[in-house]
Structure formats: structure tokens, C-alpha cells
């Protein structure tokens, strides 16, 4: 699988938002399943560091990244800097007590993974969070720098992806096995169909699939997020960005123009711009125009996710604009 880069700078990647919600739901299901089966779901400290090859990458890294950030250490036996870095990462994996999982990949035996991640030299350290790959650092690094990077990683994983890590039991027997996957939910088929439609660019098909789930379960969180995302992409797919932005700049009181520009802002990762544009439209207008701007803003909140601090701030600003 070709990894995708994910920035931690605050830009919203719609695919990452979708993956985050899916990851959080799967992690919660896994914990609930373990509780029903009378287990704690805890792992041994020895299981926080694993060796990964190409055959096990899907299950050991991609699937496990749905419940815990996976830090990848690309190394080789002949690499002297690797011999200095790897023990530090292994020690920190245990010290961080399940906040991340360390996966060690020998580049000599796994050339394909090295190429897919675009590794140019070793040691190289990447992370995978909710199926999204991002580079952390390459070459020698001091422990203070490593700790700072790991602290940022686990913070992003928790705040933006809902991943709180693995429970660790010092008395647990090490087994090196990935935790059992939760049983498929009643809407798994429809949700998979929606995701496949999104990947294929069939936005109408994705909208229908999500609507079918919501018709039976109106509060289903993954379907609500997916529908908001698919509808947003539908709205912008035929827009001329230059024309839309020019019209919005020339007509600040034109609510449809501001709404279209806000959609483009969000798809482009300009979250605060999208929110601020619609809050200003609410402040400037009244009646049906104000309602239209407010409702679109609430829809964009759904896309970004209620746990994002930018949503909380925008909600407060919206309240001030309304009252």
C-alpha cells in the first residue's frame, strides 16, 4: 500500500478525517469486545516493540494504527547510526507505556516498503496514524528532539484521531499477536460500499450508501461524517475556484457566494477561513440568508469533527454572532 503523508500543521485532510472516525470507532469496538469476553485487552511491555516485514505490514502496522500510533524505525544491520537510534526508540516505546507502538523494519529484507515510504537514507523514522503515514525524522537525532516529536505525535493522535493508545499490563504474557479484530457491525457492508464509492470518485453512490445507513440509524457517527464529507465534495467538484473566490471577494453580502467559497476553503484545508467567512455572513445578514449561512456552517462542523478545538472556537463565535 502506498503510504500517504499527513501534516500535523492543522490542515484538514478529508481522507484523514474519515479514517480518524473509523479508527476511533474500531478502537472502541475492540475495547468493548475485550470487556465482553472477560479480558482486559492489555499487552505486555515486550509487545510494544515488534519486527515487521512486507507480509505482515497490513496487519501489524496499518490495522494496528487504528488503535495506536505506530512509529516505524527503518534500519539495517550495517548501519552504525541505526545501532545508536534503535535502542533509544525501544526504550522510549516502553517508557511511553502504550502511547505508541514501535515497528522495526530491516530495509535489506524489505526493499519494497523502503521504496513505498520514499526512504532515501537510514536511519529513517516514520509514523502511521489511522492508516495515514507521515515522516518524523531522518538520520541521527538527540533524545530531546525524539521526545518532542513523539509528544507531538501522541497529542495529534489523541486530539485529531481519538487514539489513546494501548493498555499495558506488566504481568501480561508477551505474545506478539495483534489484538482480535472486532466483529463487523450491522452496517459494515453499506459503509464499505460508501468508502469504495468515495475512493472511486462515485460521490452520488457514496451519498446514497450513507443515507441508507442513516435512514435506519439517524445518529450513526461514521455515516453522518461520511455523508457530510461526500456532500461537500459533490458541491465543489464542478466549481471554478477562481470565479468563486472572485465573486465572494466582490460580493461580501452575497450569502450563496460566501457559502461556495467556504466549501472551497475547507476542501483546501483552510478551516479557520471557512468558519470565519460563514460566521461573518451570519453576522451581516438576517432571515433566510442568515439561516442558510448558519446551516452550512453546522454542516462543515460535521466534516471537521466536534472534537477539533477549531470547531469549539467557531461555535462560540457563532453564538456571539447570533445573539
KAPE-V226044 format. One record per helix or strand of 3 or more residues. SS is the DSSP state (helix for helix, strand for strand). FROM is the first residue (numbers start at 1). TO is the last residue. If there is no record, write none. Layout:
SS,FROM,TO ; SS,FROM,TO
This chain:
helix,14,36 ; helix,45,48 ; strand,49,51 ; helix,57,66 ; strand,69,75 ; helix,80,95 ; strand,100,106 ; helix,111,116 ; strand,124,129 ; strand,132,138 ; helix,143,161 ; helix,188,199 ; helix,203,216 ; helix,221,236 ; helix,241,250 ; helix,255,267 ; helix,271,284 ; helix,287,304 ; helix,309,322
